[in-house]
Amino acid sequence: MSEDLTKKAAEILLKGGTLLSERCPYCKGVRVMKDGHALCISCGRKPEKKDIPNEKTQQKTESHLEKTLEKKIASLSKELEQENNHKKQQEILKSINSLLETMKNLKK
């Protein structure tokens, strides 16, 4: 472990970086990470940039999924209104129920 790498790792930690529990894939050394950039304290290699999902990205995805589910429910409701076959009605109702359950689970 070189002194330069130790200083660089200390700087990263002081600027809000984190010590990773995952070891370096090359030398199994300790790594630190800041802004998605990982640095091995032992060999100095930077194996990958990790994207850290933020809450806004997750909320956008959930919001988009909810809108999609709502559209599907509306579409199935219209289809149910037009359907005269009892068996087909039951299938549509099962699909709607499944979509509602999924939406309920998303909100938890």
C-alpha positions as CSV (number, residue, x, y, z in Angstrom):
1,M,0.0,0.0,0.0
2,S,1.6,3.2,-1.1
3,E,1.6,6.4,0.9
4,D,0.1,8.3,-2.0
5,L,-2.9,5.9,-2.2
6,T,-3.4,6.1,1.6
7,K,-3.5,9.9,1.4
8,K,-5.9,9.9,-1.5
9,A,-8.2,7.4,0.3
10,A,-8.1,9.6,3.4
11,E,-9.0,12.6,1.3
12,I,-11.9,10.8,-0.3
13,L,-13.2,9.7,3.1
14,L,-12.9,13.2,4.5
15,K,-14.9,14.6,1.6
16,G,-17.8,12.3,2.3
17,G,-16.7,9.1,0.7
18,T,-17.5,5.7,2.1
19,L,-15.5,2.6,2.9
20,L,-16.8,-0.3,0.8
21,S,-17.5,-3.8,2.2
22,E,-16.8,-5.3,-1.2
23,R,-13.1,-6.0,-1.7
24,C,-11.1,-5.1,-4.8
25,P,-11.8,-7.6,-7.6
26,Y,-8.1,-7.5,-8.6
27,C,-6.1,-7.7,-5.3
28,K,-8.8,-8.1,-2.6
29,G,-7.7,-4.8,-1.0
30,V,-9.9,-2.4,0.8
31,R,-11.8,0.2,-1.4
32,V,-13.3,3.6,-0.9
33,M,-16.0,5.2,-3.0
34,K,-17.2,8.8,-3.7
35,D,-19.6,10.0,-6.4
36,G,-19.7,6.5,-7.9
37,H,-15.9,6.1,-8.3
38,A,-14.3,3.3,-6.4
39,L,-10.6,3.3,-5.5
40,C,-8.6,0.4,-4.2
41,I,-6.2,1.5,-1.4
42,S,-3.8,-1.4,-2.1
43,C,-3.4,-1.5,-5.9
44,G,-4.9,1.9,-6.9
45,R,-7.1,0.4,-9.6
46,K,-10.5,1.9,-10.2
47,P,-12.5,-1.1,-11.5
48,E,-15.8,0.4,-12.2
49,K,-18.1,3.4,-11.7
50,K,-21.2,2.4,-9.7
51,D,-24.3,4.4,-10.2
52,I,-26.0,4.9,-6.9
53,P,-29.8,5.1,-7.5
54,N,-31.3,8.1,-5.8
55,E,-34.8,8.5,-4.5
56,K,-35.9,10.8,-7.3
57,T,-35.0,8.2,-9.9
58,Q,-36.9,5.5,-8.0
59,Q,-39.9,7.7,-7.5
60,K,-40.0,8.5,-11.2
61,T,-39.9,4.8,-12.1
62,E,-42.7,4.0,-9.5
63,S,-44.8,7.0,-10.8
64,H,-44.4,5.8,-14.4
65,L,-45.3,2.2,-13.4
66,E,-48.3,3.4,-11.5
67,K,-49.5,5.4,-14.5
68,T,-49.0,2.4,-16.8
69,L,-51.0,0.2,-14.3
70,E,-53.8,2.8,-14.2
71,K,-54.0,2.8,-18.0
72,K,-54.2,-1.0,-18.1
73,I,-57.0,-1.0,-15.5
74,A,-58.9,1.6,-17.5
75,S,-58.5,-0.4,-20.6
76,L,-59.6,-3.6,-19.0
77,S,-62.6,-1.8,-17.4
78,K,-63.7,-0.7,-20.9
79,E,-63.2,-4.2,-22.2
80,L,-65.2,-5.6,-19.3
81,E,-68.2,-3.3,-20.1
82,Q,-68.3,-4.6,-23.7
83,E,-67.8,-8.3,-22.8
84,N,-70.9,-10.5,-22.7
85,N,-69.1,-13.8,-22.2
86,H,-69.2,-14.7,-18.4
87,K,-65.9,-16.7,-18.6
88,K,-64.1,-13.8,-20.3
89,Q,-65.5,-11.4,-17.8
90,Q,-64.1,-13.5,-15.0
91,E,-60.6,-13.5,-16.7
92,I,-60.7,-9.7,-17.0
93,L,-61.7,-9.3,-13.4
94,K,-58.8,-11.5,-12.3
95,S,-56.5,-9.3,-14.4
96,I,-57.8,-6.1,-12.8
97,N,-57.5,-7.6,-9.4
98,S,-53.9,-8.6,-10.0
99,L,-53.1,-5.0,-11.2
100,L,-54.8,-3.5,-8.1
101,E,-52.7,-5.8,-5.9
102,T,-49.5,-4.7,-7.7
103,M,-50.4,-1.1,-7.2
104,K,-51.2,-1.7,-3.5
105,N,-47.8,-3.3,-3.1
106,L,-46.0,-0.4,-4.8
107,K,-47.4,2.0,-2.3
108,K,-46.2,0.1,0.7
